Amino acid sequence: MKNNKYKSLIVSYKDGKHESTCIVNKFRELEAGEVLVRTKYSSLNYKDALSVTGTSKIIRKNNLTPGLDFSGIVEETSSKKFSIGEKVFASGSGLGELVDGGFSEYIYIKSDKLLKMPKNLNLLSTMQLGTAGFTAAIAIEKMILNKQNKILGPILISGAAGGVGSISLSILKSLGYETIALTRKKSSTSYLKSIGADHVMYTNIISNSKFLNKKVIGGAIDNIGGDTLDWIIKSTNDGGNVVSVGMASNSELNTTVFPFIMRGVNVLGVSSTNYTGDRRKIWRKLSTKYKPKNLKKINTKIIDMKNIINLSKKIVSGKNKGRVIIKFS
Ligand SMILES: NC(=O)c1ccc[n+]([C@@H]2O[C@H](COP(=O)([O-])OP(=O)(O)OC[C@H]3O[C@@H](n4cnc5c(N)ncnc54)[C@H](OP(=O)(O)O)[C@@H]3O)[C@@H](O)[C@H]2O)c1
């Protein structure tokens, strides 16, 4: 039986001042269509780190628990879709932004946000993939639907040592694409090669003085934004797809229209939070065709709740590598 109380991390703003604290909650009655889940794992995404450190105001409601995703076991349910003891998970859908997210020992969640565990995945692997894996899978799916051809050249992944970058690299490699990892750090080279990079490039060699660059890549998944994204678009082969996923370096993009009107380069967007397609379909792919072969290598750290704030500071300062999993007892 559950205890009387449970712990959560909350982010709040008082007189404009940000604070992240651990609080103790009391259990309550379920609302209609709600499920109470005992959390087993969550993951620490870049957006969570921004939220926890107050670097950006990610929460849209005061006193909210961050955590874009979690997996766990149904403790109580007022929805017939789920049963007590069932293994479940959730990712995106406003968690940690509009409604309380995964950094909590227990979570009250509307059943329409909750997903059943796909075959071939478990409580840990759904969080090793988490929002990063879901986002990587949407990006790859979009490229493939938009006819990303292997003969156009290698796919470049920027912010490659991060969560989205690492999982994208791994999936693309196992789908048979040639891959280039773009990273800031020479020290990440052997890690990136071990998870699927055929080639490794370093961001410090990028310069953007031209209208168009040599066509050295077939397409890209960009986690960085700014000048890097400009360089990527200008270096993409005819008809290639560039997916803009993140802005770890810069949220602005100054470029020219030449890559679009002379090479037919496509820029595609991804929103894991506001994804309009079928989430279950993407997760089915992540559990089969897109399942990364080396998830264990990508998941570099398992921490507990009390380390979330410190690890968030590390992520925001760009010092982390791979995925961070939070384990609850
Ligand atoms: N669109 C969506 O739905 C969606 C979903 C998830 C994440 N995102 C966004 O995608 C990005 C990556 O997310 P993530 O969870 O993979 O984050 P992450 O694990 O922290 O990885 C970010 C990576 O970007 C690189 N980086 C960090 N700071 C940088 C800087 N100042 N300049 C250049 N490169 C920098 C680093 O890679 P290297 O060490 O290899 O250089 C870092 O590992 C974030 O901006 C995140 O907000 C978007």
PDBQT file of the ligand as one rigid body, heavy atoms in Angstrom, charges set to zero:
ROOT
HETATM    1  N1  LIG A 401      11.228  20.276 -30.951  1.00  0.00    +0.000 N 
HETATM    2  C1  LIG A 401      10.985  19.444 -29.954  1.00  0.00    +0.000 C 
HETATM    3  O1  LIG A 401       9.911  18.901 -29.785  1.00  0.00    +0.000 OA
HETATM    4  C2  LIG A 401      12.111  19.132 -29.005  1.00  0.00    +0.000 A 
HETATM    5  C3  LIG A 401      12.075  17.970 -28.213  1.00  0.00    +0.000 A 
HETATM    6  C4  LIG A 401      13.181  17.671 -27.398  1.00  0.00    +0.000 A 
HETATM    7  C5  LIG A 401      14.261  18.562 -27.375  1.00  0.00    +0.000 A 
HETATM    8  N2  LIG A 401      14.209  19.696 -28.123  1.00  0.00    +0.000 N 
HETATM    9  C6  LIG A 401      15.332  20.636 -28.140  1.00  0.00    +0.000 C 
HETATM   10  O2  LIG A 401      16.405  20.002 -28.836  1.00  0.00    +0.000 OA
HETATM   11  C7  LIG A 401      17.647  20.399 -28.276  1.00  0.00    +0.000 C 
HETATM   12  C8  LIG A 401      18.403  19.156 -27.815  1.00  0.00    +0.000 C 
HETATM   13  O3  LIG A 401      17.680  18.538 -26.756  1.00  0.00    +0.000 OA
HETATM   14  P1  LIG A 401      18.351  17.365 -25.886  1.00  0.00    +0.000 P 
HETATM   15  O4  LIG A 401      17.338  16.899 -24.937  1.00  0.00    +0.000 OA
HETATM   16  O5  LIG A 401      19.057  16.443 -26.801  1.00  0.00    +0.000 OA
HETATM   17  O6  LIG A 401      19.438  18.235 -25.076  1.00  0.00    +0.000 OA
HETATM   18  P2  LIG A 401      20.859  17.778 -24.472  1.00  0.00    +0.000 P 
HETATM   19  O7  LIG A 401      20.843  16.331 -24.158  1.00  0.00    +0.000 OA
HETATM   20  O8  LIG A 401      21.239  18.755 -23.432  1.00  0.00    +0.000 OA
HETATM   21  O9  LIG A 401      21.822  17.984 -25.750  1.00  0.00    +0.000 OA
HETATM   22  C9  LIG A 401      22.083  19.243 -26.319  1.00  0.00    +0.000 C 
HETATM   23  C10 LIG A 401      23.400  19.124 -27.058  1.00  0.00    +0.000 C 
HETATM   24  O10 LIG A 401      23.597  20.331 -27.789  1.00  0.00    +0.000 OA
HETATM   25  C11 LIG A 401      24.971  20.707 -27.767  1.00  0.00    +0.000 C 
HETATM   26  N3  LIG A 401      25.072  22.031 -27.129  1.00  0.00    +0.000 N 
HETATM   27  C12 LIG A 401      24.710  22.380 -25.867  1.00  0.00    +0.000 A 
HETATM   28  N4  LIG A 401      24.935  23.697 -25.642  1.00  0.00    +0.000 NA
HETATM   29  C13 LIG A 401      25.439  24.192 -26.804  1.00  0.00    +0.000 A 
HETATM   30  C14 LIG A 401      25.867  25.479 -27.217  1.00  0.00    +0.000 A 
HETATM   31  N5  LIG A 401      25.802  26.541 -26.400  1.00  0.00    +0.000 N 
HETATM   32  N6  LIG A 401      26.330  25.617 -28.465  1.00  0.00    +0.000 NA
HETATM   33  C15 LIG A 401      26.392  24.568 -29.315  1.00  0.00    +0.000 A 
HETATM   34  N7  LIG A 401      26.002  23.309 -28.983  1.00  0.00    +0.000 NA
HETATM   35  C16 LIG A 401      25.520  23.140 -27.742  1.00  0.00    +0.000 A 
HETATM   36  C17 LIG A 401      25.704  19.629 -26.989  1.00  0.00    +0.000 C 
HETATM   37  O11 LIG A 401      26.131  18.650 -27.929  1.00  0.00    +0.000 OA
HETATM   38  P3  LIG A 401      27.698  18.468 -28.263  1.00  0.00    +0.000 P 
HETATM   39  O12 LIG A 401      28.361  18.229 -26.924  1.00  0.00    +0.000 OA
HETATM   40  O13 LIG A 401      27.723  17.285 -29.166  1.00  0.00    +0.000 OA
HETATM   41  O14 LIG A 401      28.161  19.710 -28.928  1.00  0.00    +0.000 OA
HETATM   42  C18 LIG A 401      24.607  19.044 -26.122  1.00  0.00    +0.000 C 
HETATM   43  O15 LIG A 401      24.896  17.730 -25.733  1.00  0.00    +0.000 OA
HETATM   44  C19 LIG A 401      17.315  21.387 -27.146  1.00  0.00    +0.000 C 
HETATM   45  O16 LIG A 401      17.350  22.702 -27.650  1.00  0.00    +0.000 OA
HETATM   46  C20 LIG A 401      15.880  21.000 -26.778  1.00  0.00    +0.000 C 
HETATM   47  O17 LIG A 401      15.172  22.053 -26.178  1.00  0.00    +0.000 OA
HETATM   48  C21 LIG A 401      13.174  19.985 -28.930  1.00  0.00    +0.000 A 
ENDROOT
TORSDOF 0
